[in-house]
Every structure is written in structure tokens, then in C-alpha cells.
Amino acid sequence: ETGVTQSPTHLIKTRGQQVTLRCSSQSGHNTVSWYQQALGQGPQFIFQYYREEENGRGNFPPRFSGLQFPNYSSELNVNALELDDSALYLCASSLYGGGVGVYTFGSGTRLTVV
Amino acid sequence: AQRVTQPEKLLSVFKGAPVELKCNYSYSGSPELFWYVQYSRQRLQLLLRHISRESIKGFTADLNKGETSFHLKKPFAQEEDSAMYYCALSLPAGGTSYGKLTFGQGTILTVHP
């Protein structure tokens, strides 16, 4: 059984650029959630995908968007990067109906915007 | 909106001493509460859920709806318990935010030998 895999592990981008982060779900999981974790803070919910559709969204602007693919892997896209987007981005997978709040987290992608 | 507060950013105890990590939440309904833990150089992982009423690695947590608290306790701390602990809340079924976790800021627990 594989866990949640995220790529890349680290990334440096310039303000105004666009970035795509990738996540492979744990085997058997069909729901993917993305979280942003700023330094010294707890993770903040960005959105969740189930059946390739957005299934809940946190307080993030539309320039944060995502995709879920038929194999349940997912992408997080951020357009027009701002300095405050610098953070650790966590992907978490779960089985819909398999227990609320029971997530398997990836190691994260550290994004630095300069 | 729901909120989770962990009042202690840092907590230090000696091995064998009791430990309590505090968590308070604000939500008028009946949320589901969790403790997640992140050991050094490891991923964030679920420690326990209030709905399971279980003890994991000697830790227990009781949901007190009157005080809106979900404190994590262990009677005898071990050095391997040193980690970052996050309290998290999920709203009950039926809403668009179902399954979304709201995390506290975390408490770094250090257990000294």
C-alpha cells in the first residue's frame, strides 16, 4: 500500500508566475484535499475534490484552483503568485464515507515566492 | 465560523510526568474533534478521534461540550512523545464543509529525559 506522494518537494517562483503542484493519493482513497501551512501556523483548508469535482472550498481566492483525475491524483494550481503564497502545501487523501477527518497526509511541497 | 485554539505554543515536561495539551474550539453545533501529530521529519498523522473513544500510545482526549474543549492527556510522558500536536475540528455531515478540517496553531511538546 502506497502513501500520499507530492511533487516537487521544493519550489522557488517569482511573484506573478503560475505554479502547479502534484499529488498522488494513497491507494484505495478517492478524495483529495489541499491545505496551505504558513510558517508557525496550522494547516488551512484550501479545497477538496471528490469524483473529479470540487467538493468544498476554504477562504482562498479563485486564483487557487485544482483538478482531480480519474486515478484520483490531483493538482493544485496557483496563478499570479504573491509573496504571501510562500508556504508548505499539503495534500491529504481519504476515502469518502470512510470516516470524517481521517486523512493521510503527504510530506508537502515547500513553495517560496520571491 | 468555527475556530480551534491551542493556547500553548510550547510545552515542556520531564519523562514520566503527566502531560496535558489544551484545545478549545468554537462551534455552536456538534463537531467532530481530532488530534493530529507530527514527529520530527515525519508527516502529519492522525493520533486519535473523539468519536472512537480510544487510547493511542497512552494518549486520551475527552470532548467536553460544556467547556468546548478537547484536551489531550497522557499520565506518564515518554521522550518519544516529543512532537508537534495539532487539534482539529470537522463539521458534522450535511454541510458543504463536511470533511474539511480546521486546525489549531499547534503545540510543540518536548519531553526531557
Interface residues (C-beta under 8 A of the other chain):
Chain A: G3 V4 T31 S33 Y35 G40 Q41 G42 P43 Q44 F45 Q48 N55 G56 G58 L90 S94 Y96 G99 V100 G101 V102 Y103 T104 F105 G106 S107
Chain B: V4 E32 F34 R43 L44 Q45 L46 R49 Y86 A88 S90 A93 T96 S97 Y98 G99 K100 L101 T102 F103 G104 Q105 G106
